[in-house]
Amino acid sequence: MPHAKSLFSVAPASSAAGRALRPSVTCNLERLVCRLHRCAVEKAQAARDAASAQLKLLLEQKPLLIRRAEADQLVEDGRSAGVAEQLLGKASKCIKTAGAAQQSTLAELATLASTPLLDVEPARAKRCLEAARTVPDVDVTLLESASKTLNSAEEAIRARDKATAALRAALESEQLSADLNTLRASRDAAAAASVAKSLLNDADKFIQQAAARQAAKARADAAKAAVDAFSEVPPLTLRLEDAQAAIREGRAAGLDAAAIAPLEAKVKAAEKAMRERERLTEELKTLNEQDAVAVNVAALKEAIAAGQAAGVSDEVMQVSVGRVSLAEAVQAAAAVADQALERLLETPKEYVDVEEAKEEIAEMRSKGASAAMVNKAEMHVEEAAKAQRRLDEARQALQDVSTSEPLSLDVADGRKRLSEARAAGVEESLIGSASRHVETAVEAQAKRDAAWEQLVALAECPPGEMDVVQAQDVFRQAWQAGVDEDKLEAVVALVEKEAELQQKREDALVALEEVLDAAPLEIDLPSARFMLADAEANGVTATNLAAARATIEFAEKAQSQEREAPRGDEFQMAEDMEFIREDISVG
């Protein structure tokens, strides 16, 4: 601005030249200002257009290629240059999207570097690497690590696919003819190559099934040989345990039923013959061990015949034959003993001599009497002893009842003993005597209880209202009826207290009447009041007390008027007093 001073200097207004130059200078100045303003506007528009163009180029770039710091600066420059807010918003959104895309790509790259080899997806990993290489300022070390991971993953996947194919081929072989060692080696190699778990499980299952089928075939062959070994052995010399074990093993090994059937039939025949021989042997031994008096001779003879046919040992047969002879002799003697006990059972229980019967039972037992008959005889004797004891006890109980005091006898217990005596068969004479004694006790106890109830009723009278004479009469009746002395003593104390109370009441009434038995003017009022209080305290009737109060009040009035009134009223006062005395007498 070298000429600024000349352009903007204005001559003083006082000079003529200045006045002449002012309009032209002003016009020039305005034109200059307009030109400068237009230049500034054009420059600002150019800056804005340039910023807009930069932002539009930014929007066209791929998100992964955008340098966010530079892009942020472009947005700030555009905002300063007045770029439209819509374009600024799109640019900011683009930068934000680029940041998210770059962070996502780098995060996926970092994940790829640490992903297990067999979990890597090669195609996706390659795309990630290519995208990451375009990110500005990417970590080269991370790129190299991810690239190595991808290469290693591709090698591991190729090895796994190869092991998978080899294992699948091995699983196509026949199980019965398969080489189990080769199968297991292929399976282990596949596991080392991280073949799919499902295929490894299939291989394990195949190996297990092949091993089981091969073992089953070997077992079946051995079982068939064991079964065939018994084909020439006779049934009677057959070792059942070994033969049965061979049959069980054959079934377990899956042999056909036709292959096992001959041995099974032979075993059944041998078992039947041996069971029959064992049964007869045990039966004979059991019969031989029985008491000679109880053994069934017919059954023993039948078992001997069957045992001879079944081949029972000679030792057992000889013992059985000897037991037959012994049993026949002993059982004949036992029959006689049973008859003796039968006669004992026919004896009525009340006539059985218990001690003698016990001795007879012991003797018959020693002679071989049957256990059933001995038990019956013992029960009969025991029941006879119980019946005789009950009879004796019932007689004694009746005796106790008959000798008891009527007033102290437990009537219910007495009647119970009478019933038990009848059941025990006591003589009717004893029962009748005891029954009469019980009825006497019932009457005496009823009389005593009635007398006691009368006493209780008198004792419940309100104080001062008991009829003492009647109470004394009832007391004599109760004493004669046998009422308990402790109860009577309590009643005596109550009657005496009541008599004393009534006497005090009567004495108080008499004393009150004596004080009031005078002319109104002559009654001693203090004494009268004292006697009135004493009469009230001793239970004098309300009627008598009311009349006495009226007399005292009248006397008080009379004596008061006598001190104040003329003498002419004395006759009227005396007449009124006479009426009051009549009221007291009536009360």
C-alpha positions in Angstrom: 0.0 0.0 0.0 2.6 2.6 -1.0 0.0 5.1 -2.1 -2.4 4.7 0.8 -1.7 8.1 2.2 -2.3 9.9 -1.1 -5.4 7.9 -1.8 -7.0 8.4 1.6 -5.7 11.9 2.4 -8.3 14.7 2.2 -7.5 18.4 1.8 -8.6 20.6 4.7 -12.2 21.8 4.3 -11.2 25.4 4.8 -9.2 25.5 1.7 -10.9 26.1 -1.6 -9.0 23.2 -3.2 -10.2 20.9 -0.5 -13.8 21.9 -1.1 -13.4 21.3 -4.8 -11.8 17.9 -4.5 -14.1 16.2 -1.8 -16.8 14.7 -4.1 -14.3 13.0 -6.4 -12.2 11.6 -3.6 -15.2 10.1 -1.9 -16.3 8.4 -5.0 -12.9 7.0 -5.6 -12.8 5.7 -2.1 -16.1 3.9 -2.4 -15.0 2.3 -5.6 -11.8 1.1 -4.0 -13.6 -0.4 -1.0 -16.0 -2.2 -3.3 -13.1 -3.6 -5.3 -11.4 -4.8 -2.2 -14.6 -6.3 -0.9 -15.1 -8.1 -4.1 -11.6 -9.4 -4.1 -12.0 -10.7 -0.6 -15.3 -12.4 -1.5 -13.8 -14.0 -4.5 -10.9 -15.2 -2.5 -13.2 -16.6 0.2 -15.3 -18.3 -2.4 -12.2 -19.8 -4.0 -11.0 -21.1 -0.6 -14.5 -22.5 0.1 -14.7 -24.2 -3.3 -11.2 -25.6 -2.8 -12.2 -26.9 0.6 -15.4 -28.4 -0.8 -13.5 -30.1 -3.6 -11.1 -31.6 -1.0 -14.0 -32.8 1.1 -15.7 -34.4 -1.9 -12.5 -36.1 -2.8 -12.4 -37.4 0.8 -15.9 -38.8 0.5 -14.8 -40.7 -2.7 -11.9 -42.4 -1.0 -12.1 -45.9 0.5 -12.5 -45.9 4.3 -9.4 -47.9 4.9 -7.2 -45.4 2.9 -8.3 -42.3 4.8 -5.8 -40.7 7.1 -8.1 -39.6 9.9 -5.9 -36.8 11.3 -5.5 -35.1 7.9 -9.2 -35.7 7.2 -10.2 -34.1 10.5 -8.0 -31.1 9.5 -9.8 -30.8 6.1 -13.1 -30.7 7.9 -11.9 -27.9 10.2 -10.5 -26.0 7.2 -13.7 -26.5 5.4 -15.7 -25.2 8.4 -13.5 -22.2 8.6 -13.9 -21.6 4.8 -17.7 -21.7 5.2 -18.3 -25.1 3.5 -22.0 -26.2 3.7 -22.9 -28.0 6.9 -24.4 -30.9 4.9 -21.1 -31.6 3.2 -19.2 -31.2 6.5 -21.6 -33.7 8.1 -21.0 -36.2 5.4 -17.3 -35.7 5.7 -17.4 -36.2 9.5 -19.5 -39.3 9.1 -17.1 -40.6 6.5 -14.2 -40.1 8.8 -16.0 -41.8 11.6 -16.9 -44.7 9.4 -13.3 -44.9 8.2 -12.1 -45.0 11.8 -14.5 -47.8 12.7 -13.5 -49.8 9.6 -9.8 -49.4 10.2 -10.2 -50.3 13.9 -12.3 -53.4 13.0 -9.7 -54.4 10.3 -6.8 -54.1 12.8 -8.7 -55.9 15.5 -9.5 -58.8 13.1 -5.8 -58.8 12.1 -4.7 -59.0 15.8 -7.3 -61.8 16.3 -5.9 -63.6 13.3 -2.4 -63.5 14.7 -3.5 -65.2 17.9 -6.1 -67.6 16.4 -5.4 -71.4 16.7 -4.2 -72.6 13.3 -7.1 -75.0 12.6 -9.6 -72.3 13.5 -8.3 -70.0 10.8 -10.5 -69.5 7.7 -7.8 -69.0 4.9 -10.0 -67.0 2.5 -11.2 -64.6 5.1 -7.7 -64.3 6.6 -6.3 -63.3 3.2 -9.0 -60.7 2.7 -8.1 -59.3 6.2 -4.4 -59.1 5.3 -5.1 -57.4 2.0 -7.3 -54.9 3.7 -4.9 -54.3 6.6 -2.1 -53.5 4.3 -4.0 -50.5 3.0 -4.6 -49.0 6.4 -2.3 -46.0 7.0 0.5 -46.5 9.5 -0.4 -50.2 10.1 1.9 -52.2 12.4 4.3 -54.1 10.2 5.1 -56.6 12.9 1.4 -57.4 13.3 1.1 -57.9 9.5 4.0 -60.3 9.5 2.7 -62.3 12.4 -0.7 -62.6 10.8 0.9 -63.6 7.5 2.9 -66.3 9.3 -0.2 -67.5 11.1 -2.1 -67.8 7.7 0.8 -69.8 6.1 1.0 -72.2 9.1 -2.8 -72.6 9.2 -2.9 -73.6 5.5 -0.2 -76.2 6.2 -2.1 -77.5 9.3 -5.4 -77.7 7.3 -3.7 -79.6 4.5 -2.2 -82.1 7.0 -5.6 -82.5 8.7 -7.4 -83.1 5.4 -4.8 -85.7 4.5 -5.2 -87.5 7.9 -8.9 -87.3 7.5 -8.8 -89.0 4.1 -6.5 -91.7 5.4 -8.7 -92.4 8.5 -11.9 -92.6 6.4 -10.2 -95.1 4.1 -9.2 -97.2 7.1 -12.8 -97.2 8.4 -14.0 -98.7 5.2 -12.3 -102.1 6.0 -14.1 -105.2 7.2 -14.3 -105.3 11.1 -13.6 -109.0 11.5 -10.5 -108.9 9.3 -9.3 -105.4 10.2 -5.8 -104.9 11.6 -6.6 -103.3 15.0 -3.0 -102.0 15.5 -3.0 -100.2 12.1 -6.5 -98.8 12.9 -5.3 -97.4 16.2 -2.2 -95.9 14.6 -4.3 -94.2 12.0 -6.6 -92.9 14.6 -3.8 -91.5 16.7 -2.2 -89.8 13.7 -5.6 -88.2 12.9 -6.0 -87.0 16.4 -2.5 -85.4 16.3 -3.6 -83.7 13.1 -6.7 -82.4 14.9 -9.2 -84.2 12.7 -12.8 -83.5 13.5 -14.0 -84.9 16.8 -17.0 -86.6 15.2 -14.7 -88.5 12.9 -12.4 -89.5 15.8 -15.5 -90.7 17.7 -16.5 -92.7 14.6 -13.0 -94.2 14.5 -13.2 -95.0 18.3 -16.6 -96.6 17.8 -15.3 -98.6 14.8 -12.2 -99.8 16.6 -14.3 -100.8 19.6 -16.8 -102.7 17.5 -14.1 -104.4 15.5 -12.3 -105.4 18.7 -15.6 -106.6 20.3 -16.5 -108.6 17.2 -13.1 -110.2 16.9 -13.1 -111.1 20.6 -16.6 -112.5 20.3 -15.6 -114.7 17.4 -12.6 -116.0 19.3 -14.8 -116.6 22.4 -17.4 -118.4 20.3 -14.8 -120.7 18.8 -13.5 -121.6 22.2 -17.0 -122.2 23.6 -17.9 -124.5 20.7 -14.8 -126.6 21.4 -15.7 -126.8 25.1 -19.3 -127.9 24.3 -18.1 -130.5 21.8 -15.7 -132.0 24.4 -18.7 -133.3 26.5 -20.4 -135.1 23.6 -18.8 -138.5 24.5 -19.3 -138.3 28.3 -22.0 -140.5 29.8 -24.8 -138.7 31.8 -24.1 -140.5 35.1 -20.4 -139.6 35.1 -21.0 -136.0 33.8 -19.5 -133.3 35.9 -22.5 -131.0 36.1 -20.7 -127.9 37.2 -18.3 -128.1 34.2 -21.0 -128.9 31.7 -23.3 -126.1 33.0 -20.3 -123.7 32.8 -19.7 -124.7 29.2 -23.4 -124.2 28.4 -23.4 -120.7 30.0 -20.2 -119.8 28.2 -21.7 -121.0 24.9 -24.8 -118.9 25.3 -22.8 -115.9 26.4 -20.5 -116.4 23.3 -23.6 -116.4 21.0 -23.5 -120.1 19.9 -26.5 -121.3 18.0 -29.1 -123.1 20.2 -28.7 -126.2 18.0 -25.0 -126.4 18.9 -25.8 -126.3 22.7 -29.0 -128.4 22.7 -27.4 -131.9 22.9 -25.3 -131.0 26.0 -28.3 -129.3 27.6 -30.4 -132.4 27.1 -27.6 -134.5 28.6 -27.3 -132.2 31.6 -31.1 -132.2 32.2 -31.2 -136.0 32.2 -28.2 -136.2 34.6 -29.6 -133.5 36.9 -33.0 -135.3 37.1 -31.3 -138.6 38.0 -29.0 -137.0 40.5 -31.8 -134.9 42.1 -33.9 -138.0 42.5 -31.1 -139.9 44.1 -30.3 -137.0 46.4 -33.9 -136.5 47.2 -34.4 -140.2 48.2 -31.1 -140.1 50.1 -32.2 -137.1 52.1 -35.7 -138.5 52.6 -34.3 -141.7 54.0 -31.8 -139.8 56.2 -34.7 -137.7 57.5 -36.8 -140.7 58.3 -33.9 -142.4 59.9 -33.3 -139.4 62.2 -37.0 -139.2 63.3 -38.0 -140.6 66.7 -39.0 -144.2 66.3 -42.4 -143.5 67.9 -43.2 -140.8 65.4 -41.7 -142.1 62.1 -44.2 -143.1 59.3 -43.3 -146.8 58.8 -45.2 -147.1 55.6 -43.5 -144.0 54.1 -40.1 -145.4 55.2 -40.7 -148.8 53.5 -41.8 -147.0 50.3 -38.7 -144.8 50.4 -36.4 -147.8 50.8 -37.9 -149.4 47.7 -37.4 -146.3 45.6 -33.9 -145.7 47.0 -32.8 -149.2 45.9 -34.0 -148.4 42.3 -32.3 -145.0 42.3 -28.9 -146.3 43.5 -28.8 -144.8 47.0 -25.7 -145.9 48.9 -25.8 -149.2 50.8 -24.9 -147.5 54.1 -28.0 -145.4 54.0 -30.2 -148.4 52.9 -29.0 -150.6 55.8 -29.8 -148.0 58.4 -33.3 -147.5 57.0 -34.1 -151.2 57.1 -33.0 -151.4 60.8 -35.2 -148.3 61.6 -38.3 -150.1 60.2 -38.0 -152.9 62.8 -37.4 -150.6 65.7 -40.2 -148.2 64.8 -42.8 -151.0 64.6 -41.9 -152.2 68.1 -41.8 -148.7 69.7 -45.1 -147.5 68.1 -47.0 -150.5 69.4 -45.9 -149.5 73.0 -46.8 -145.9 72.3 -50.4 -146.8 71.3 -50.9 -148.3 74.8 -49.6 -145.1 76.4 -51.9 -142.9 74.2 -54.9 -144.9 75.4 -53.9 -144.2 79.1 -53.7 -140.5 78.4 -57.1 -140.6 76.5 -58.7 -141.9 79.7 -57.1 -139.0 81.7 -58.7 -136.5 79.2 -62.1 -138.0 79.9 -61.9 -137.1 83.6 -63.8 -133.9 84.6 -61.5 -131.1 85.5 -62.8 -130.6 89.1 -62.1 -134.3 89.8 -58.6 -134.4 88.4 -55.8 -135.0 90.9 -53.3 -132.6 89.5 -50.1 -134.0 91.0 -51.0 -137.6 90.3 -52.0 -136.7 86.7 -48.6 -135.0 86.1 -46.8 -138.1 87.2 -48.9 -140.2 84.9 -48.2 -137.9 81.9 -44.4 -138.1 82.6 -44.6 -141.9 82.7 -46.6 -142.2 79.4 -44.2 -139.8 77.7 -41.3 -142.1 78.6 -43.3 -145.1 77.2 -43.6 -143.3 73.8 -47.0 -141.6 74.0 -47.5 -139.3 71.0 -46.5 -135.6 71.4 -50.0 -134.5 70.4 -51.6 -136.7 73.1 -49.1 -135.6 75.7 -49.8 -131.9 74.9 -53.5 -132.5 75.2 -53.1 -134.2 78.5 -50.8 -131.5 79.9 -53.3 -128.8 78.7 -56.2 -130.7 80.4 -54.3 -130.9 83.7 -53.2 -127.3 83.5 -56.8 -126.2 82.8 -58.0 -128.4 85.7 -55.5 -126.7 88.0 -56.6 -123.3 86.9 -60.2 -124.1 87.3 -59.6 -125.5 90.8 -57.6 -122.4 91.8 -60.4 -120.1 90.4 -62.9 -122.1 92.4 -60.9 -121.7 95.6 -60.3 -118.0 95.0 -63.9 -117.4 94.3 -65.0 -119.2 97.5 -62.5 -117.1 99.5 -63.7 -113.9 97.8 -67.3 -114.7 98.8 -66.1 -115.4 102.3 -64.5 -111.9 102.4 -67.7 -110.3 101.1 -69.8 -112.1 103.7 -67.6 -111.1 106.6 -67.2 -107.4 105.5 -68.9 -104.6 107.4 -72.0 -103.5 105.5 -71.0 -99.8 105.6 -67.4 -100.4 104.4 -68.2 -103.0 101.8 -67.5 -102.0 98.1 -70.9 -103.0 96.6 -69.7 -103.0 93.0 -66.7 -105.2 93.9 -69.0 -107.5 95.9 -71.4 -107.9 92.9 -68.4 -108.5 90.7 -67.2 -111.3 93.0 -70.7 -112.8 93.0 -70.6 -112.9 89.2 -67.1 -114.5 89.2 -68.2 -117.0 91.7 -71.1 -118.2 89.6 -68.8 -118.5 86.6 -66.3 -120.5 88.6 -69.1 -122.9 89.8 -69.2 -122.0 93.5 -72.0 -123.6 95.5 -75.3 -121.7 95.4 -75.5 -121.8 99.2 -72.4 -119.7 99.5 -73.5 -117.4 96.7 -76.9 -116.8 98.3 -75.4 -115.9 101.7 -73.0 -113.4 100.1 -75.7 -112.0 97.9 -77.9 -111.2 100.9 -75.0 -109.6 102.7 -74.4 -107.3 99.7 -78.1 -106.3 99.6 -77.9 -105.5 103.4 -74.8 -103.3 102.7 -76.7 -101.5 99.9 -79.6 -100.6 102.2 -77.3 -99.5 105.1 -75.1 -97.4 102.8 -78.2 -95.8 101.2 -79.6 -94.9 104.6 -76.3 -93.4 105.7 -76.0 -91.4 102.4 -79.5 -90.1 102.8 -78.8 -88.9 106.4 -75.6 -87.2 105.3 -77.4 -85.4 102.5 -80.0 -84.1 105.0 -77.1 -82.8 107.2 -75.5 -81.2 104.1 -78.8 -79.5 103.2 -79.1 -78.0 106.7 -75.5 -76.9 106.7 -76.1 -75.0 103.5 -78.8 -72.8 105.2 -77.8 -69.0 105.4 -76.3 -68.0 108.7 -78.9 -67.5 111.4 -81.6 -69.4 109.6 -80.8 -73.0 110.5 -83.4 -75.0 112.5 -81.0 -76.1 115.3 -83.5 -78.5 116.9 -84.1 -80.2 113.5 -80.4 -80.3 112.9 -79.7 -82.0 116.2 -82.4 -84.6 115.4 -80.9 -85.2 111.9 -77.4 -85.5 113.5 -78.6 -88.3 115.7 -80.1 -90.1 112.8 -76.8 -89.7 110.8 -74.8 -90.9 113.7 -77.0 -94.0 114.0 -76.8 -94.6 110.2 -73.0 -94.7 110.5 -71.9 -91.4 108.8 -68.2 -90.9 109.1 -67.2 -89.3 112.5 -65.0 -86.7 110.8 -67.9 -85.5 108.8 -70.2 -85.5 111.9 -67.6 -83.5 113.9 -67.6 -80.8 111.2 -71.4 -80.7 111.3 -71.5 -80.5 115.1 -69.1 -77.5 115.0 -71.4 -75.9 112.4 -74.6 -76.5 114.5 -72.9 -75.2 117.6 -71.8 -72.1 115.9 -75.3 -71.6 114.4 -76.9 -72.1 117.9 -74.5 -69.6 119.4 -75.2 -67.1 116.6 -79.0 -67.4 117.1 -78.6 -67.1 120.9 -76.6 -63.9 120.5 -79.2 -62.5 118.1 -82.1 -63.3 120.5 -80.2 -61.8 123.5 -79.5 -58.7 121.4 -83.2 -58.4 120.5 -84.3 -58.9 124.2 -81.8 -56.3 125.3 -83.1 -53.8 122.7 -86.7 -54.5 123.7 -85.9 -53.9 127.4 -84.3 -50.5 126.6 -87.2 -49.5 124.5 -89.9 -50.8 126.9 -90.4 -47.4 128.6 -92.2 -44.1 128.0 -90.7 -42.1 125.1 -89.6 -39.4 127.5 -88.0 -42.1 129.7 -86.0 -44.0 127.1 -82.2 -43.9 127.5 -81.4 -42.8 124.0 -77.6 -43.5 124.1 -78.2 -47.1 125.4 -81.0 -47.5 122.9 -78.7 -46.6 120.0 -76.0 -48.9 121.3 -78.4 -51.8 121.6 -79.7 -51.1 118.1 -76.2 -51.3 116.7 -75.5 -54.5 118.6 -78.8 -56.0 117.4 -78.0 -55.1 113.8 -74.5 -56.7 114.2 -76.0 -59.9 115.6 -78.4 -60.4 112.7 -81.7 -59.2 114.2 -84.4 -59.1 111.5 -84.9 -56.0 109.4 -88.5 -55.7 110.6 -87.5 -55.6 114.2 -84.6 -53.2 113.5 -87.0 -50.9 111.5 -89.5 -50.8 114.4 -86.7 -50.1 116.9 -85.4 -47.3 114.8 -88.9 -45.8 114.6 -89.2 -46.0 118.4 -85.8 -44.3 118.9 -86.7 -41.6 116.4 -90.0 -41.1 118.1 -88.4 -40.9 121.5 -85.8 -38.4 120.2 -88.6 -36.3 118.8 -90.7 -36.6 122.0 -87.8 -35.7 124.2 -86.9 -32.8 122.0 -90.5 -31.5 122.0 -90.9 -32.1 125.7 -88.1 -29.7 126.2 -89.8 -27.1 123.9 -93.6 -27.9 123.8 -96.4 -27.3 126.5 -97.3 -30.1 128.8 -100.7 -30.7 127.1 -99.2 -32.9 124.4 -98.1 -35.7 126.7 -101.2 -37.7 126.3 -100.9 -37.7 122.5 -97.3 -38.7 122.7 -98.1 -41.6 125.0 -100.8 -42.8 122.6 -98.3 -42.8 119.7 -95.8 -44.7 121.7 -98.3 -47.4 122.4 -98.7 -47.9 118.6 -95.0 -48.2 118.2 -94.7 -50.8 120.9 -97.4 -52.9 119.2 -95.4 -52.7 115.9 -92.3 -53.9 117.7 -94.2 -56.8 119.3 -95.6 -57.8 115.9 -92.2 -57.6 114.3 
